[in-house]
Structure formats: C-alpha cells, structure tokens
Amino acid sequence: MFLHVVMMQLDNQVDGSFFEQVQAFVERVKSECDGLIMFHFGQNEADRAGGYQYVTSAIFVDAAAHDSYQISPAHTAMKAFMTPHIKDVVAYDGNVSDGLLITEVFTNSNVL
C-alpha cells in the first residue's frame, strides 16, 4: 500500500463555500481514481500541527495508483482550486506494509 499525506496552511480567505467545493472534489476523486482505498480531507486536530490546519490523506493500493491519481483530472482540478489559498504545504508519500494500518496503528498505542 502507498500512503499520501498533505498538510496545509490555508489563507484567511477560505469560507464555508470553499470547504463545500473541496468536499465535492473529494467525492469526485473517490469516484474517478482507480486504486484508491481511502481519501479524506479534514481539519488537523493535532495540538502539535505547527500551523498546518488542514490535511488530505489517502491510501492507494500501490505507488502506481498514487502516480495515476497525481495526474488525474479530478486531482488536478482540486489542486487548481485549492492552490491559490494554500500558504504552505508539507507532504509525505511512502510505501507502507499492507498490515501496518490495520493491525499496528489502530491497536498499538505506542505507534501514535
């Protein structure tokens, strides 16, 4: 599996309609991108977030599915809509063990 996490600092021009449109893009990504296991956009609730208030997280079956997502019309449209409002971004991309997410992260409190 392949994990993709993007943490964002957004400008103060975003409002409810911005987030409604982002959610519409989330649904579009879910319906159009093959090899997607999970896709989510939401508020970063960590008190150690360092100003990165929002996050997109995704799990793909493999790196190739992630690469296809990156150039998909759904992702490029979402990115074009959001980019003018992104002040800073930090991303993580990497392969993870198939069992890690289910058996270790959710059952082993030492992982978090």
C-alpha positions as CSV (number, residue, x, y, z in Angstrom):
1,M,0.0,0.0,0.0
2,F,1.0,3.6,-0.5
3,L,0.3,6.4,1.9
4,H,-0.1,10.0,0.8
5,V,-0.5,12.8,3.4
6,V,-0.6,16.6,2.6
7,M,-0.7,19.1,5.5
8,M,-1.7,22.6,4.5
9,Q,-1.8,26.1,5.9
10,L,-4.6,27.9,4.3
11,D,-5.1,31.7,4.0
12,N,-7.9,33.5,5.8
13,Q,-9.9,33.9,2.6
14,V,-11.4,30.4,2.9
15,D,-15.0,30.1,3.9
16,G,-17.9,27.6,4.1
17,S,-18.3,27.6,0.3
18,F,-14.6,26.9,-0.2
19,F,-14.9,23.8,2.0
20,E,-18.1,22.7,0.3
21,Q,-16.3,22.8,-3.0
22,V,-13.3,20.9,-1.6
23,Q,-15.7,18.2,-0.3
24,A,-17.2,18.0,-3.8
25,F,-13.7,17.4,-5.2
26,V,-13.1,14.7,-2.5
27,E,-16.2,12.9,-3.7
28,R,-15.0,13.3,-7.3
29,V,-11.6,11.8,-6.5
30,K,-13.2,8.9,-4.8
31,S,-15.4,8.1,-7.8
32,E,-12.8,8.7,-10.5
33,C,-9.5,7.4,-9.2
34,D,-8.7,3.7,-9.5
35,G,-6.6,2.0,-6.8
36,L,-7.8,4.3,-4.1
37,I,-8.5,2.6,-0.7
38,M,-9.2,5.8,1.3
39,F,-9.3,9.5,0.6
40,H,-10.1,12.2,3.2
41,F,-9.8,16.0,3.6
42,G,-10.3,17.5,7.1
43,Q,-9.2,19.7,9.8
44,N,-5.9,18.7,11.5
45,E,-6.8,18.3,15.2
46,A,-3.3,17.8,16.5
47,D,-2.2,20.4,19.0
48,R,1.3,20.0,17.6
49,A,0.3,20.7,14.0
50,G,2.6,23.7,13.7
51,G,0.0,25.8,11.9
52,Y,-0.9,23.1,9.3
53,Q,-4.7,23.3,10.0
54,Y,-5.9,21.0,7.2
55,V,-4.9,17.7,5.8
56,T,-5.6,15.5,2.8
57,S,-4.8,11.8,3.4
58,A,-5.1,8.9,1.1
59,I,-4.2,5.3,0.9
60,F,-3.6,3.7,-2.5
61,V,-3.1,0.0,-3.5
62,D,0.4,0.9,-4.7
63,A,2.7,3.7,-5.9
64,A,1.4,3.4,-9.4
65,A,-2.1,4.1,-8.3
66,H,-0.8,7.2,-6.5
67,D,1.1,8.3,-9.6
68,S,-2.1,8.0,-11.7
69,Y,-4.0,10.0,-9.1
70,Q,-1.5,12.8,-9.2
71,I,-2.2,13.4,-12.9
72,S,-5.9,12.6,-12.9
73,P,-8.4,15.3,-13.9
74,A,-10.1,15.1,-10.5
75,H,-6.9,15.7,-8.6
76,T,-5.6,18.4,-10.9
77,A,-8.9,20.3,-10.7
78,M,-8.9,20.0,-6.9
79,K,-5.4,21.2,-6.7
80,A,-6.0,24.2,-9.1
81,F,-9.0,25.2,-7.0
82,M,-7.1,25.0,-3.7
83,T,-3.7,26.2,-4.6
84,P,-4.5,30.0,-4.5
85,H,-5.5,29.6,-0.9
86,I,-2.5,27.4,0.3
87,K,0.1,29.4,2.2
88,D,2.3,26.4,2.8
89,V,2.3,22.7,2.4
90,V,4.2,19.7,3.7
91,A,3.7,16.2,2.1
92,Y,4.6,12.7,2.9
93,D,4.5,9.9,0.4
94,G,5.7,6.3,1.0
95,N,5.1,2.6,0.9
96,V,3.6,1.1,4.0
97,S,3.2,-2.6,5.0
98,D,-0.3,-3.9,4.0
99,G,-0.9,-4.9,7.6
100,L,0.5,-1.9,9.3
101,L,-2.5,0.4,9.1
102,I,-5.0,-2.2,10.4
103,T,-3.0,-4.3,12.8
104,E,-0.5,-1.9,14.3
105,V,-1.6,1.7,14.1
106,F,-5.1,1.1,15.4
107,T,-4.2,-1.5,18.0
108,N,-0.8,-0.3,19.3
109,S,-1.0,2.9,21.2
110,N,2.8,3.2,21.2
111,V,2.7,3.7,17.4
112,L,0.8,7.0,17.8
